Amino acid sequence: MSTADTIFRIAIADPYVKFSWGYLSERERASTREVHEASGVDNWWPIKAGLDTLKQMKLVEERDEVWSLTEFGKRVRDVQAATRELRVV
């Protein structure tokens, strides 16, 4: 999947995917517990599902319950940051 397609998929994803992506894209790595606690959601399952969706999109990987951005995830984050200020004319 291309970077542009992935950015579009994030934009239309459910709120838990968007939150998890926003949290990890700022920090590059975090534990499942850390992402869950930052979300303020009582049930951790939606956050875990959001993280799993990001993993399926190849944006993050999990090792020992710590999630980190993949190289593709870092590229998507960088493109999002670079294009955030652009306006369509």
BELJO-V560087 format. One record per run of one state. SS is the DSSP state (H for helix, E for strand, C for the rest). FROM is the first residue (numbers start at 1). TO is the last residue. Records with the same first field share a line. If there is no record, write none. Layout:
SS = FROM-TO + FROM-TO
//
This chain:
C = 1-2 + 12-14 + 28-28 + 40-44 + 57-59 + 64-65 + 70-70 + 84-89
H = 3-11 + 15-27 + 32-39 + 45-56 + 71-83
E = 29-31 + 60-63 + 66-69
//
